[in-house]
Amino acid sequence: MKKIIFLLLAFVAVAFAAEQDVINGWIKAFSVLAAGIGLGVAALGGAIGMGNTAAATIAGTARNPGLGAKLMTTMFIALAMIEAQVIYALVIALILLYTNPYL
């Protein structure tokens, strides 16, 4: 962890010492990196959440088949909420890529 913080501080020092064009290049590069990593983590988290939701619904339906329709409705609502979080991450990634507020 100390190495990562030291590396981050080194990049900040270089950014403050560089010219404006170089700084804009670094900001663009790190924005692309942040958008890619952030969207990947959001997609991974969403996939894990959707898998857990589907597994719990299947297990609940197997235990009590009479509640299958109600569980499916609840599952689809939960999946929509999970997917909304991933879409929010996509919107933030697109903002970082195309209308970067730091430039």
C-alpha positions as a Markdown table, in Angstrom:
| # | Residue | x | y | z |
|---|---|---|---|---|
| 1 | Met | 0.0 | 0.0 | 0.0 |
| 2 | Lys | 2.9 | 2.4 | 0.8 |
| 3 | Lys | 4.3 | 1.7 | -2.7 |
| 4 | Ile | 1.0 | 2.6 | -4.4 |
| 5 | Ile | 0.7 | 5.8 | -2.4 |
| 6 | Phe | 4.3 | 6.8 | -3.1 |
| 7 | Leu | 3.7 | 6.1 | -6.8 |
| 8 | Leu | 0.6 | 8.2 | -6.8 |
| 9 | Leu | 2.4 | 11.1 | -5.1 |
| 10 | Ala | 5.2 | 10.8 | -7.7 |
| 11 | Phe | 2.6 | 11.1 | -10.5 |
| 12 | Val | 1.1 | 14.1 | -8.8 |
| 13 | Ala | 4.5 | 15.8 | -8.5 |
| 14 | Val | 5.2 | 15.2 | -12.2 |
| 15 | Ala | 1.8 | 16.6 | -13.1 |
| 16 | Phe | 2.3 | 19.8 | -11.2 |
| 17 | Ala | 5.8 | 20.2 | -12.7 |
| 18 | Ala | 4.8 | 19.6 | -16.3 |
| 19 | Glu | 3.4 | 21.9 | -18.9 |
| 20 | Gln | -0.3 | 22.3 | -19.5 |
| 21 | Asp | -0.4 | 20.0 | -22.6 |
| 22 | Val | 1.4 | 17.2 | -20.7 |
| 23 | Ile | -1.0 | 17.6 | -17.8 |
| 24 | Asn | -4.0 | 17.4 | -20.2 |
| 25 | Gly | -2.5 | 14.2 | -21.7 |
| 26 | Trp | -2.0 | 12.7 | -18.2 |
| 27 | Ile | -5.6 | 13.6 | -17.2 |
| 28 | Lys | -7.0 | 12.0 | -20.4 |
| 29 | Ala | -4.9 | 8.9 | -19.9 |
| 30 | Phe | -5.9 | 8.5 | -16.3 |
| 31 | Ser | -9.6 | 9.2 | -17.1 |
| 32 | Val | -9.6 | 6.4 | -19.7 |
| 33 | Leu | -7.9 | 4.1 | -17.1 |
| 34 | Ala | -10.4 | 5.1 | -14.4 |
| 35 | Ala | -13.4 | 4.6 | -16.7 |
| 36 | Gly | -12.2 | 1.2 | -17.8 |
| 37 | Ile | -11.4 | 0.0 | -14.3 |
| 38 | Gly | -14.5 | 1.5 | -12.8 |
| 39 | Leu | -16.8 | 0.0 | -15.4 |
| 40 | Gly | -15.1 | -3.4 | -15.1 |
| 41 | Val | -15.5 | -3.4 | -11.3 |
| 42 | Ala | -19.2 | -2.3 | -11.6 |
| 43 | Ala | -19.9 | -5.0 | -14.1 |
| 44 | Leu | -18.2 | -7.6 | -12.0 |
| 45 | Gly | -20.2 | -6.5 | -8.9 |
| 46 | Gly | -23.4 | -6.5 | -10.8 |
| 47 | Ala | -22.8 | -9.9 | -12.2 |
| 48 | Ile | -22.0 | -11.3 | -8.8 |
| 49 | Gly | -25.2 | -9.7 | -7.4 |
| 50 | Met | -27.4 | -11.0 | -10.2 |
| 51 | Gly | -26.0 | -14.5 | -9.8 |
| 52 | Asn | -26.7 | -14.4 | -6.0 |
| 53 | Thr | -30.2 | -13.1 | -6.7 |
| 54 | Ala | -31.0 | -15.8 | -9.2 |
| 55 | Ala | -29.5 | -18.5 | -7.0 |
| 56 | Ala | -31.6 | -17.4 | -4.0 |
| 57 | Thr | -34.7 | -17.3 | -6.2 |
| 58 | Ile | -34.2 | -20.7 | -7.5 |
| 59 | Ala | -33.5 | -22.1 | -4.0 |
| 60 | Gly | -36.6 | -20.4 | -2.7 |
| 61 | Thr | -38.7 | -21.8 | -5.5 |
| 62 | Ala | -37.3 | -25.3 | -5.0 |
| 63 | Arg | -38.3 | -25.1 | -1.3 |
| 64 | Asn | -41.8 | -23.7 | -1.8 |
| 65 | Pro | -43.0 | -23.9 | -5.4 |
| 66 | Gly | -46.2 | -22.1 | -4.5 |
| 67 | Leu | -44.3 | -18.8 | -4.0 |
| 68 | Gly | -42.5 | -19.1 | -7.4 |
| 69 | Ala | -44.4 | -16.3 | -9.1 |
| 70 | Lys | -44.0 | -13.9 | -6.2 |
| 71 | Leu | -40.3 | -14.7 | -5.9 |
| 72 | Met | -39.8 | -14.2 | -9.6 |
| 73 | Thr | -41.4 | -10.7 | -9.4 |
| 74 | Thr | -39.2 | -9.8 | -6.5 |
| 75 | Met | -36.2 | -11.1 | -8.3 |
| 76 | Phe | -36.9 | -9.1 | -11.5 |
| 77 | Ile | -37.2 | -5.9 | -9.4 |
| 78 | Ala | -33.9 | -6.7 | -7.6 |
| 79 | Leu | -32.2 | -7.3 | -10.9 |
| 80 | Ala | -33.4 | -4.0 | -12.3 |
| 81 | Met | -32.0 | -2.2 | -9.3 |
| 82 | Ile | -28.7 | -4.0 | -9.6 |
| 83 | Glu | -28.5 | -3.2 | -13.4 |
| 84 | Ala | -29.3 | 0.4 | -12.6 |
| 85 | Gln | -26.1 | 0.7 | -10.5 |
| 86 | Val | -24.1 | -0.7 | -13.4 |
| 87 | Ile | -25.7 | 1.8 | -15.8 |
| 88 | Tyr | -24.8 | 4.6 | -13.4 |
| 89 | Ala | -21.2 | 3.5 | -13.6 |
| 90 | Leu | -21.4 | 3.5 | -17.4 |
| 91 | Val | -22.8 | 7.1 | -17.4 |
| 92 | Ile | -19.9 | 8.2 | -15.1 |
| 93 | Ala | -17.4 | 6.5 | -17.3 |
| 94 | Leu | -18.8 | 8.2 | -20.4 |
| 95 | Ile | -18.7 | 11.6 | -18.6 |
| 96 | Leu | -15.0 | 11.0 | -17.8 |
| 97 | Leu | -14.3 | 10.0 | -21.4 |
| 98 | Tyr | -16.1 | 12.6 | -23.4 |
| 99 | Thr | -16.9 | 15.6 | -21.2 |
| 100 | Asn | -14.1 | 15.5 | -18.7 |
| 101 | Pro | -14.7 | 18.1 | -16.0 |
| 102 | Tyr | -11.0 | 18.1 | -15.1 |
| 103 | Leu | -9.7 | 19.5 | -18.4 |
